[in-house]
Amino acid sequence: MDLLILRALVRGPRHGYGIAQRLQQVSADVLHVGESTLYPALKRLLLNGWVTAAWGASANNRRARFYTLTPAGRKQLKSERQEFERLIAAIQQVLDHA
């Protein structure tokens, strides 16, 4: 989940609902991230210093907390993406040779 959230924030700040919408949109409606998954992950990212948060107004003028990727978060995204790609390659090897 961390990898997906960090990636969703690359293009700029988003509020929680915007992150969930982006993941659903980019995944062609396959990924549906609920609040019970999203907000604990965002809290973890905040505690690790990979994102920051600030209150602002959403598109419909409601108060929302916007999350922004930090330099440490960009570094973590790169690291997690490399590890994910390594894992996918290993799984592919098993499927090809099993």
Buried (B, 14 or more C-beta within 10 A) or exposed (E): BBBBBBBBBEEEBBBBEBBBBBBBEEEEEEBEBEEEEBBEBBEBBBEEEBBBBEEEEBEEEEEBBBBEBBEEBBEBBEEBEEEEEEEEEEEEEEEEEE
